[in-house]
Amino acid sequence: MTVKIIKCSREDLQILQEISIETFNDTFKDQNSHENMKAYLERAFNSKQLEEELSNVSSEIFFIYFNEELAGYLKVNMNDAQSENMGDESLEIERIYIKNKFQKHGLGKYLLNKAIEIAMEQNKNKIWLGVWEKNENAIAFYKKMGFVQTGAHSFYMGDEEQIDFIMTKTEHQE
């Protein structure tokens, strides 16, 4: 098994859009209405939005390849790019998305470790993320990786308000 993590650039916009829609839809379509999913996907993953994310110097996006095939991606935010004001000492993991067929291969841990590496390089002492309260597999994974729930915030899926748990890791250990 070979795993490679490669930083995305603006030239990767189309691929990023495709994998974003695929992974988000596959993960959440069964728990949300078609209308709310469609509205969210069009807002969050349109070309203009993704181009802004790729251009933001306080955000970084990385593809992960498993045996030369694109398997998922990681998006981290720092400073004013964070979706919540957590301070300059924090790094946000906004997205760890893995295609269904590549789940259960440890790729999430590779991406999480990449986020920890970035946090250390940027002298961030806290890593945090928001995870949907009903995404039990992700919550279990993050707990196993040393994250604890430290709060909650609203997340809008179309016109439906949902709750994301805010989970935080303050030590840079694997």
C-alpha positions in Angstrom: 0.0 0.0 0.0 1.3 3.4 -0.9 -0.1 6.6 0.5 0.8 10.0 -0.8 -0.3 13.4 0.5 0.0 16.3 -2.0 -1.0 19.9 -1.5 -3.8 21.2 -3.8 -3.4 24.2 -6.0 -5.8 26.3 -8.1 -5.2 23.9 -11.0 -6.9 21.2 -8.9 -10.2 23.1 -8.6 -12.3 20.8 -10.8 -11.0 17.6 -9.0 -11.5 19.2 -5.6 -15.1 20.1 -6.5 -15.8 16.6 -7.7 -14.4 14.8 -4.7 -16.0 17.3 -2.3 -19.5 16.7 -3.7 -19.0 13.0 -3.9 -17.7 12.5 -0.4 -20.1 14.9 1.3 -23.1 13.5 -0.6 -22.1 9.8 0.1 -21.7 10.6 3.8 -24.8 12.7 4.5 -27.4 12.1 1.8 -29.3 9.4 3.8 -29.8 11.7 6.8 -30.8 14.8 5.0 -33.5 15.9 2.5 -32.6 16.0 -1.1 -33.4 19.8 -1.2 -31.2 20.6 1.7 -28.3 18.5 0.3 -28.6 20.2 -3.1 -28.7 23.7 -1.5 -25.7 22.9 0.7 -23.6 21.3 -2.1 -24.3 24.3 -4.4 -23.3 26.8 -1.8 -20.3 25.0 -0.2 -18.7 23.5 -3.3 -19.3 25.9 -6.2 -16.3 26.9 -8.3 -16.1 30.4 -6.9 -16.3 29.2 -3.3 -13.6 26.6 -3.8 -11.4 29.0 -5.7 -11.6 31.4 -2.7 -10.6 28.6 -0.3 -7.7 27.6 -2.5 -6.5 31.2 -2.7 -6.7 31.9 1.0 -3.2 32.0 2.5 -4.6 30.9 5.9 -6.1 27.7 4.5 -4.4 24.6 3.1 -5.9 21.7 1.2 -4.2 18.4 0.6 -5.3 15.4 -1.5 -4.5 11.9 -0.2 -3.8 9.1 -2.7 -4.0 5.4 -2.0 -2.1 3.3 -4.5 -2.0 6.2 -6.9 -5.8 6.7 -6.8 -7.3 9.9 -5.3 -9.0 8.7 -2.0 -9.8 11.9 -0.1 -8.7 15.2 1.2 -7.9 17.4 4.1 -8.6 21.1 4.6 -7.1 23.1 7.5 -7.7 26.7 8.5 -5.6 29.1 10.6 -6.0 32.7 11.8 -9.0 34.5 10.3 -9.8 31.6 7.9 -11.2 29.5 10.9 -14.9 29.1 10.8 -15.1 30.0 14.5 -12.9 32.6 16.3 -10.6 30.2 18.2 -7.6 32.5 18.4 -4.3 32.7 16.6 -2.9 29.7 18.6 -5.5 27.4 17.0 -5.6 25.3 13.8 -9.0 24.2 12.5 -9.5 20.9 10.6 -12.5 21.9 8.5 -12.6 18.8 6.4 -11.3 15.3 6.4 -13.2 13.6 3.6 -12.5 10.0 2.4 -14.2 8.3 -0.4 -16.4 5.4 0.7 -14.3 2.7 -1.0 -11.2 3.9 0.8 -12.6 4.1 4.3 -11.2 1.7 7.0 -7.7 1.9 5.5 -6.3 4.3 8.1 -6.3 7.3 5.7 -8.1 9.5 8.1 -5.2 9.1 10.5 -2.7 10.0 7.8 -4.6 13.2 7.2 -5.0 13.9 10.9 -1.3 13.5 11.4 -0.7 15.9 8.5 -2.9 18.5 10.3 -0.8 17.9 13.5 2.4 18.4 11.5 1.1 21.7 10.1 0.0 22.8 13.6 3.5 22.1 14.9 5.2 23.9 12.0 2.9 26.9 12.5 3.3 26.9 16.3 -0.4 26.2 16.9 -1.0 24.6 20.3 -4.6 23.6 19.7 -6.3 21.7 17.0 -10.1 21.8 16.7 -12.9 20.7 14.4 -16.6 20.6 14.1 -18.3 17.2 13.6 -22.1 16.6 13.2 -23.5 15.2 16.4 -25.1 12.3 14.4 -21.8 11.3 12.7 -21.0 8.6 15.3 -18.2 7.0 13.3 -16.3 10.3 13.0 -16.9 11.2 16.7 -15.5 7.8 17.7 -12.5 8.3 15.4 -11.7 11.7 16.8 -12.0 10.6 20.4 -9.6 7.7 19.7 -7.2 10.2 18.2 -7.2 12.3 21.5 -9.9 14.9 20.8 -12.5 15.9 23.4 -15.7 17.7 23.0 -15.3 21.3 24.2 -18.5 22.9 22.8 -21.0 23.0 20.0 -22.2 25.3 17.3 -24.9 25.5 14.6 -24.4 24.2 11.1 -26.9 24.8 8.4 -27.7 22.1 5.9 -29.9 24.1 3.5 -32.6 25.6 5.7 -32.2 23.0 8.5 -30.2 23.9 11.6 -28.0 21.1 12.8 -25.6 20.8 15.7 -21.9 20.2 15.3 -19.8 19.2 18.3 -16.6 21.2 18.6 -13.8 18.8 19.5 -10.4 19.9 20.5 -6.9 18.3 20.8 -4.3 20.3 22.8 -1.4 18.0 22.7 0.6 17.2 19.5 0.8 13.4 20.0 -0.2 10.7 17.7 
